Amino acid sequence: MKIKQTVLYSLLALSAQCANTLAADGPPPPGVAEPSGINLGGTSFYDGFAGLPGYSYQSYLRYSSATSIRDDSGSKVSAFDDPKITATQWINQITYYSPDSIGAGAHLGWSLLLPVVALDGTFGANGPALKDNATGLGDITAGPLIQFDPIVDAHGRPVFVQRLSLDFLLPTGKYDEHKDINASSNFVSANPYWAATWMPAPRWEMSWRWHYLYNFKNNDPASSSAQVYQGRLVDDTQAGQATWLNFTASYEIFPNISAGLNGYYFRQLTDDKVNGSRLEDSREKVLGLGPGLFWKIRDGDGLWLNVYKESDVENRAKNDFLVQLRVAFHL
């Protein structure tokens, strides 16, 4: 059985070293990280909308706490004694899309996110301890987008709206090759997505954001201990390709106030690589579910509160809970 260790940031919590890390006959397995800034559960109700044309600002405050680390079968890794891994993140996002249409109601635009991340990992004395890199800037996420006008019914009510984006995660954040848990992933990732909202009836909405993730090589992998794989020092790693879905369903319980269910499902599609060779049993999986609220303050402005609890977790830490407060303003 092999378990990878990875960075902690956003909704990706920490994956683990395997139980044989403590064995005297060999070093710990190589550390391989999914990108540190991916948006698990960060988007929620009415996600297909992008506010009013022009500039908008969004601020996210997120806190997650994990007290268990799971292996490739979903079982706790007993090698770790009393682990507790927390992440507090303040994410700032600027989005722009043009009021001018290029045809079929499509508007060109772009988005940029800059996070500030505080990491804390503590472990008991009777097992391995992974070192965190404290507080610093995270990786920038930026890319172009196409926002479509809503499709309306015969009564003028919006029934469907969507957006396409090609984001790139850029390794601009704080990174220390001698720490296990970093705010930056130290490699580039391509992360296209499709976001949409469907309103099947008055006061009801269903939203989703479907992501694909391709990771490039990390030529300076981070670890607080020696990294050897197949008898060679680790020179480079490459996290596997992945896909995930953020999803919601809500009902407008009062004018401009909606409540419902929000969730995310992440699944790694290919194994990680170390020195170009496949790292077996390294794929991550997680399901997060919980309640949420949305308040439409006015056109273009809104506030979201989302809570998640994770299950079906493999090859990563299991978040006992994750809470996010998000606010959006048209500028």
VOKE-758611 format. One record per residue: x, y, z of N, C-alpha, C, CB in turn; residue in three letters. Coordinates in steps of 0.2 Angstrom, whole numbers, plus 2048, in hexadecimal, padded with zeros to 3 digits. Glycine has a CB too. Example, Ala and Ser with C-alpha at 12.3 -4.5 7.8 and 13.67 -1.06 7.14 Angstrom:
BEGIN
8427E482783E7EA8278427F08278397EA82Dala/8407F58238447FB8248408008278467FD81Dser/
END
This chain:
BEGIN
8047FA8008008008008048068007FB800806met/80380B7FC8078117FB8028177FC80B8127F5lys/80481C7FF8008228008048287FF7FD822807ile/80282D7FB8068327FA8058387FF8058357F3lys/80A83C8008098428048098487FF80F843809gln/80584D8018048537FC8038598007FE8527F8thr/80385F7FD8028658007FB86680380386B7FCval/7FA86B8077F386D80A7F28748087F386C812leu/7EC8758057E987B8037E387A7FF7EF87F7FFtyr/7DF87F7FF7D887F7FD7D58798007D887E7F5ser/7D18757FB7CD8707FE7D18697FE7C786F7FBleu/7D786A7FB7DB8647FB7DF8648027E18647F5leu/7DD85F8067E185E80C7E785A80B7DC85B811ala/7EA8588107F18548107F084D80E7F5855816leu/7F384A8097F48438097F984180D7F5841801ser/7FB83A80D7FF8388128058348107FB833817ala/80A83381480F82E81380C82781581582F817gln/80F82281380C81B81480E81981B80D81680Fcys/80B81481E80D81182481480F82580880C826ala/81780D81F81E80A81F82381081F81F80581Aasn/82081681F82581C82082A81B826821822821thr/82781882B82B817831830811831826816837leu/82F80D82C83480782C83B80982B832803826ala/83F80582E84680682E84A805828849803834ala/84680182384A7FF81E8498038178487F881Casp/84680981884680D81284381481484180A80Dgly/84481980F84282081083A82080F84682580Cpro/83782681183082680F82F82780882D82D813pro/8298258068278267FF82782D7FC8208237FDpro/82882E7F68288357F38228397F482A8357ECpro/82383F7F581D8447F681B8467EF81E84A7FBgly/8148457EE8118487E780B84C7E98108427E3val/80A8527E68058567E88008587E280885D7EBala/7FA8577E47F585A7DF7F68627E07EE8587E1glu/7F48667DB7F586D7DC7F28707E27F38717D5pro/7F58757E57F38787EB7ED87C7EB7F987B7EFser/7EB87F7E57E68847E57E08827E27E988A7E1gly/7DE87B7E17D88797DD7D287B7E27D88727DCile/7CC87C7DE7C687F7E17C187A7E37C38847DCasn/7C38757E87BE8717EA7B98747EE7C186B7EEleu/7B28747EC7AD8777F07AD87F7F17AE8747F7gly/7B28827EE7B28897EE7AD88D7EB7B988C7EBgly/7AA88A7E67A488D7E279E8897E47A588C7DBthr/79888D7E479288A7E778C88D7E379188D7EEser/78788F7E67808907E37818967DE77B8927E9phe/77D8957D877C8997D378389A7D077A8A07D5tyr/7878957CF78E8967CD78F8977C579288F7CEasp/7898967C178A8987BA78A89F7B97848947B7gly/7878A37BE7878AA7BD78E8AD7BF7828AD7C1phe/7908B37BC7968B67BD7958BD7BF79B8B57B8ala/7908BF7C278E8C67C478D8CA7BE7948C97C8gly/78D8D07BF78C8D57B97928D67B578A8DC7BCleu/7918D87AF7978D97AA79C8DE7AD7958DB7A3pro/7A28DE7AC7A78E27AF7AB8DE7B47A48E87B2gly/7AD8E27B97B28DF7BE7AE8DD7C57B78E47C0tyr/7B08D87C87AD8D67CE7B38D37D27A78D17CDser/7B18D47D97B68D17DE7B38CC7E27B98D77E2tyr/7B68C77E47B48C27E87B98C07EE7B28BB7E5gln/7B78BF7F47BB8BE7F97B98B77FD7BC8C47FEser/7BD8B37FE7BC8AC8017C08AC8077BD8A67FCtyr/7BC8AA80D7C08A88137BE8A18147BE8AD819leu/7C389C8157C28958157C689281B7C489180Farg/7C388E81F7C788A8247C58838237C588D82Btyr/7CA87E8247C98778247CD8748297CB87481Dser/7CB86E82C7CF86B8317CE8638307CC86D838ser/7D48608307D485982F7D78558357D7857828ala/7D58508377D884C83D7D984583B7D484D843thr/7D98438357DB83C8337DD83C82C7D4837833ser/7E283882A7E58378247E38308217ED838824ile/7E183081B7DE8298187E38278137D782A815arg/7E38208127E781D80D7E381B8077EA816810asp/7E68178027E28167FC7DC8127FD7E78137F7asp/7DB80F8027D580B8047D080F8087D6804807ser/7D181580A7CD81980E7CE8188157C681880Cgly/7D38148177D481381F7D98188217D680C820ser/7D88198287DD81E82B7E481B82B7DB81F833lys/7E981F82A7F081D82B7F281D8327F4822826val/7F38188357F581783C7FC81A83E7F481083Eser/80081B83980781D83A80782483D80B81D834ala/80282883B80182F83E7FE82F8447FD833839phe/8018328497FE8338507FA83A851803832855asp/7F483A8527F08408537F184584E7F184285Aasp/7F08448487F284A8437EC84F8437F284783Cpro/7EE8558427E985A8417EC85F83C7E785E848lys/7E88608377EB8648317E586A8307EC86082Bile/7E78708317E287582F7E587A82A7E1879836thr/7E087D8267E28828217DD8888227E287F81Aala/7DF88E8227DB8948227DD89881C7DC898829thr/7D88998187DA89D8117D68A38107D989880Cgln/7D98A880E7D58AE80C7D78AF8047D88B4810trp/7D28AE8007D38AE7F97D08B47F67D08A77F6ile/7D38B87F27D18BE7EF7D18BC7E77D68C47F0asn/7CB8BE7E47CA8BD7DD7C78C37DA7C58B77DCgln/7CA8C47D47C88CA7CF7C58C67C97CD8CF7CEile/7BF8C87C77BC8C57C17BA8CB7BC7B78C07C2thr/7BB8CA7B67B88CF7B17B58CB7AB7BE8D47AEtyr/7B08CD7A97AD8CB7A27AA8D179F7A88C57A3tyr/7AB8D17987A98D77947A18D77937AC8D778Dser/79F8DD7937978DE7927968DD78A7958E5794pro/79B8DD78679A8DC77F79A8D477D7A08DF77Basp/7958D37797948CC7777988CA77178D8CA777ser/79B8C477179E8C276A79A8BD7667A58BE76Cile/7948BD76878F8B876478C8B37697938B575Fgly/7868B27687828AC76C7828AE7737858A676Bala/7838B47757838B677C7898B578077D8B377Fgly/78E8B477D7958B27807998B97817998AD77Cala/79C8B97877A08BF7897A78BC78B79C8C378Fhis/7AC8BF7897B38BE78B7B58C17917B88C0785leu/7B98BE7957BB8C079B7C18BD79E7B68C07A0gly/7C38BE7A47C88BB7A87C78BB7AF7CF8BE7A6trp/7CB8B77B37CB8B67BA7D28B57BD7C68B17BCser/7D38B87C37D98B77C77D88B67CE7DE8BD7C5leu/7DB8B17D17DA8B07D87E18B07DC7D78A97D9leu/7E18B37E17E78B47E57E68B27ED7EB8BB7E5leu/7E88AC7EF7E78AA7F67EC8AC7FB7E58A27F6pro/7EA8AD8017EF8AD8077ED8A780B7EE8B480Bval/7F28A380D7F189C8107F589C8177F389780Bval/7F189981C7F48988227F48908237F189C828ala/7F988D8247F98868257FC88482C7FE88281Fleu/7F987E82F7FB87C8357FA8748357F888083Basp/8008718367FF86A83780386883D803866831gly/7FF86484280286284880185A8487FE86584Ethr/80685784C80584F84C80884D85380A84C847phe/80584785580884585C80F84285B80383F85Egly/81284186181983F86281A83886081B840869ala/81583485F81682D85D81582B856811828861asn/81782F85181782E84A81A83484680F82E848gly/81A83384081E83883C81A83F83C81E836834pro/81E84483B81B84B83B81C84E83581D84F841ala/81785183181985582B81985C82D813854826leu/81E86082981F86782B81B86B82682786882Alys/81887082981487582581887B82480D877829asp/81687F81F81A88581D81688C81F81B885816asn/81288B82580F89182880B89582481589682Bala/80C89C8248078A082080B8A481A8048A6825thr/8078A481580A8A880F8058A88098108A480Dgly/8078AB8048038AB7FE8038A47FA8068B07F9leu/7FD8A37F87FC89D7F47FD89E7EC7F589A7F5gly/7FC8997E87FD8997E17F789D7DE7FD8937DEasp/7F98A17D97F48A57D57F08A17D07F78AB7D1ile/7EA8A17D07E689E7CA7E38A37C67E089A7CEthr/7E48A37BF7E28A87BA7E18A47B47E88AD7BAala/7DC8A87B07DA8A57A97D58A97A67D989E7AAgly/7D48A87A07CE8AB79C7C88A779D7D08AB794pro/7C28AA79C7BC8A779C7B78A97977B98A87A3leu/7B28A67967AC8A87927A68A77967AC8A378Bile/7A28AD79779C8AD79B7968AE79679C8B37A0gln/7918A979778B8AA7927868AD7967898A3790phe/7828B179277B8B37947778AE7967788B878Fasp/7728AF79B76D8AA79D7688A979876A8AD7A4pro/7668A37977608A179375A8A2797761899791ile/7558A579574F8A77987498A479574E8AF799val/7448A379973E8A07977398A579473A89C79Casp/7338A379272E8A778F72C8AD7947288A478Dala/72D8AC79A72B8B179F7318B67A17288AE7A5his/7378B579E73D8B979F7418B67A573B8C07A1gly/73F8B07A87438AD7AE7498A97AB73E8A97B2arg/74F8AB7AE7558A77AC7548A07AE75B8AA7B0pro/75689B7AA7558947AB75C8907AA7508917A6val/7618937A77678907A676D8957A476788B7A1phe/7738957A87788997A677F8957A77788A07ABval/7848977A378A8937A47908977A278A88D79Fgln/7968947A479C8987A37A28927A279E89C7A9arg/7A689479D7AC89079C7B289479E7AC88E794leu/7B78907A17BD8947A37C388F7A27BD8967AAser/7C98927A07CF88E7A07D48917A57D288E799leu/7D488F7AB7D98917B07DF88E7B07D58907B7asp/7E48917B27EB88F7B47ED8907BB7F08917AEphe/7F088B7BE7F288C7C57FA88D7C47F18867CAleu/7FC8937C78038957C68078957CC80389C7C3leu/80D8927CD8118917D38148977D581688B7D2pro/81089C7D88128A27DA8138A37E280E8A87D7thr/81089E7E580F89E7ED81589C7F180989A7EFgly/81589C7F781A89B7FC81B8937FB81889D803lys/8228917FB82488A7FA82B8897FD8248887F2tyr/82B88480183288280483387B80283288380Basp/8388797FF8398727FD83B86D80383F8727F8glu/83C87080883D86C80E83786C81384386F812his/83186E81182B86E815826869811828875816lys/82286581581D86181281786481081C85B817asp/81586981380E86C81281087481080A86C818ile/80E87580981087C80780A87F80481587B801asn/80A88680480488A8018048897F9805891803ala/80A8887F680B8877EF80C8807ED81188C7ECser/80A87E7E780B8777E58128777E18068757E0ser/81587D7DE81B87D7DB81B87A7D482087A7DFasn/81587A7D18158787CA80E87B7C78148707C9phe/80E87B7C080987E7BC8038787BB80B8817B6val/7FD87A7BB7F78767BA7F387A7B57F48747C0ser/7F08767B17EA8787AC7E48767AF7EB8767A5ala/7DF87A7B07D98787B37D287B7B07D987B7BBasn/7D18797AA7CA87B7A77C48797AB7CA8797A0pro/7BF87D7AA7B987B7AE7B387D7AA7B887D7B5tyr/7AD87A7AB7A687C7A97A287E7AF7A38777A4trp/79F8847B079B8857B57948877B279D88B7B9ala/78F8847B57888867B37838867B97868807AEala/77D8897B77788897BC7718887B87778907C0thr/76D8837BB7678827B87618837BD76787A7B6trp/75C8877BB7578897BF7508867BD7568907C0met/74F87F7BF74987C7BC74287E7BD74A8747BEpro/7428827C373B8857C573D88B7C97378807C9ala/7388907CA7398967CE73C8947D57328997CEpro/7418977D77448977DE7488917DF73E8977E3arg/74988D7D974D8877DA7538887D574A8817D8trp/7598867D775F8867D37638807D476388C7D4glu/76787D7CF76C8787D077287B7CC76A8717CDmet/77887B7CF77E87D7CC7848787CC7818847CFser/7888787C878E8747C87948777C478D86D7C4trp/79A8757C67A08777C37A58717C27A487D7C7arg/7A686F7BC7A98697BA7B086B7B87A68657B5trp/7B58687BC7BC86A7BA7C08647B87C086C7C1his/7C58657B47CA8607B27D18637B47CA85F7AAtyr/7D685F7B67DC8627B87E285E7B57DC8617C0leu/7E68617B27ED85E7AF7F28627B37ED85F7A8tyr/7F785E7B67FC8617BA80385F7B67FD85D7C1asn/8078647B680E8647B38138627B881086B7B0phe/8198617B781E85E7BB8208637C182485C7B8lys/8218607C78258647CC82C8627CC8218637D3asn/8308667CA8378657C983B8667D083A8697C4asn/8388687D583B8697DC8368677E183D8717DDasp/8358607E283085E7E783285F7EE82F8567E6pro/82D8617F282E8637F982D85D7FD8298687FBala/83285C80283185780883685980D833850805ser/83485781383985981983D85381A83585A81Fser/83D84E81684184881784484681083E84281Bser/84984181084B83F80A84683B80585183A80Bala/84683C7FF8428397FA8458357F583D83F7F7gln/84482E7F684782A7F18418257EE84C8257F5val/8418247E883C8207E484081B7DF8378247E1tyr/83F8147E084280F7DC8498107DC83F8107D5gln/84C8127E28548127E28578187E085780C7DFgly/85381D7DE8558247DC8538297E08548257D4arg/85782F7E08548357E384F8387DF85A83A7E4leu/84A83B7E284483D7DF8468447DC83E83E7E3val/8468457D584884B7D284284F7D084C8497CCasp/83C84B7CE83684F7CC83084A7CD8368507C4asp/82A84D7CE82484A7CF81F84D7CB82284A7D7thr/8198497C981484C7C580D8497C881584A7BEgln/80984D7CB80384B7CE7FE8497C87FF8517D2ala/7FA8447C97F68417C47F08467C27F383B7C7gly/7ED8447BC7E88487BA7E18477BE7E68477B2gln/7DD84C7BE7D784B7C37D184E7C07D984D7CAala/7CB84D7C27C58517C17C18517C77C184D7BBthr/7BD8577C87B98577CE7B385C7CC7BC85A7D4trp/7AE85B7D07A785E7CF7A58627D57A285A7CCleu/7A48697D57A186C7DA79986C7D87A38737DBasn/79586B7DD78E86B7DB78986D7E178C8637D9phe/7838707DF77F8737E47788727E278087A7E5thr/7738727E676C8737E57698777EB76886C7E5ala/76587C7E97628817EE75B8837EC7678877EFser/7588867F17518887F175188F7F474C8837F4tyr/74E8947F174D89B7F474889B7F974B8A07EEglu/74A89A80074589A8057428A180774989780Bile/7468A68067438AD8077468B18017468B080Dphe/7438B67FF7458BA7FA74D8BC7FA7418C17F9pro/7508BA7F57588BB7F475C8B67F97598C27F5asn/7598B27FD75C8AD80175B8A680075B8AF809ile/7608A27FE75F89B7FC76389780176289A7F5ser/76189180276488C80676488580276188B80Dala/76988180376987B80076F87780176987C7F8gly/7718727FD77686D7FE77C86F7F97748667FCleu/78286F7FC7888707F778D86A7F878B8777F9asn/7918697F37958637F379B8647EE79285D7F3gly/79F85F7EF7A585E7EA7A78577EA7AB8637EBtyr/7A98547E47AC84E7E37B284E7DF7A68497E0tyr/7B784C7E27BE84C7DE7C08457DD7C38507E3phe/7C38447D77C683D7D67CC83E7D17C18387D2arg/7D283B7D47D883B7D07D78367CA7DE83A7D4gln/7D98377C47D88337BE7DE82E7BD7D68367B8leu/7E48317BE7EA82E7BC7EF82E7C27ED8317B6thr/7F38297C37F88287C87FD82E7C87FC8227C8asp/8008307CD8058357CE80C8317CB8078377D5asp/8108367C98178337C681D8367CA8188357BFlys/8228327CB8288347CF82E8327CA8298307D6val/8328377C88378367C38358327BD83D8317C7asn/82F8347BB82C8327B582882B7B68318317B0gly/8298287BC8268217BD81F8227C182B81C7C0ser/81B81D7BF81481D7C381581B7CA80F8197BFarg/81181F7CE81181E7D580A81B7D78128247DAleu/80B8147D88048107D98008127DF8068097DAglu/7FA8117DF7F58127E47F681A7E77F680E7EAasp/7F681E7E27F78257E47F182A7E37FD8287E1ser/7EC8277E07E682B7DE7E282E7E47E28287D9arg/7E08347E47DC8377E97D58377E77DE83E7EAglu/7D08377ED7C98377EC7C683A7F27C68307EAlys/7C183E7F17BD8417F77B78437F47C28477FAval/7B28437F97AB8457F87AA84A7FE7A68407F8leu/7A88507FD7A685580279F8578017AA85B802gly/79B85780679485980679285D80C78F853806leu/78D86280C78B86681178686B80F791869814gly/78386F81477E87481378187B81177A875819pro/77D87F80E78088580C77A88B80B783885805gly/77C89180C77789780B77A89C80677689A812leu/77589F8027778A47FE7728AA7FF7778A27F6phe/7758B07FF7728B68007738BB7FA7738BA807trp/76E8BC7F676F8C17F076E8C87F376A8BF7EAlys/7748CB7F47738D27F77708D77F277A8D47F9ile/7728D77EC7708DB7E67738D87E07718E27E7arg/7708DA7DA7738D87D477B8D97D47708DB7CEasp/77E8D37D37868D37D37898D27D97888D97D0gly/7858D27DF7888D27E67858CC7E97888D87EAasp/7898C87ED7868C27F078B8C07F67848BD7ECgly/7888BC7FA78B8B98007898B180078A8BC806leu/78F8AD80178E8A68027918A38087918A27FBtrp/78D89E80B79089B81178F89380F78D89D818leu/79589080F79588980E799885813799888807asn/79687F81579987A81979A87381679587A820val/79F8708177A08698147A38648197A586A80Etyr/7A185E8197A485981C7A68538177A0856822lys/7AC8508187AF84C8137AE8458157B684D812glu/7AD84080F7AC8398107AF83680A7A5837811ser/7AF82F8097B282C8047B982E8027AD82C7FEasp/7BD82F8077C48328067C982D8057C683780Cval/7CE82E8007D38297FF7D982E7FD7D28257F9glu/7DF82B8007E682E7FF7E68368007E782D7F7asn/7E38388067E383F8087E183F80F7DF843803arg/7E18458127DE8468187D78478177E284C81Cala/7D384581C7CC84681C7CA84C8207C884081Flys/7C785181D7C58578217BF8568257C385D81Casn/7BF85782B7B98568307B485B82E7BB857837asp/7B686182C7B286682A7B686B8267AE86A830phe/7B286F8217B587581E7AF87A81D7B7872816leu/7B188081F7AC88681F7AF88B81B7AB888826val/7AA88E8177AC8938127A78998127AD89180Bgln/7AA89F8137A68A58127A88A980C7A68AA819leu/7A48AA8087A68AE8017A18B48007A58A97FCarg/7A48B97FE7A08BF7FC7A28C27F57A18C4801val/79E8C47F179F8C77EA79C8CE7EA79C8C27E5ala/7A08D27E779E8D97E579F8DB7DE7A18DE7EAphe/79B8DE7DB79C8E17D479F8E87D57958E27D0his/7A58E97D27A98EF7D27A78F47CD7B08ED7D2leu/
END
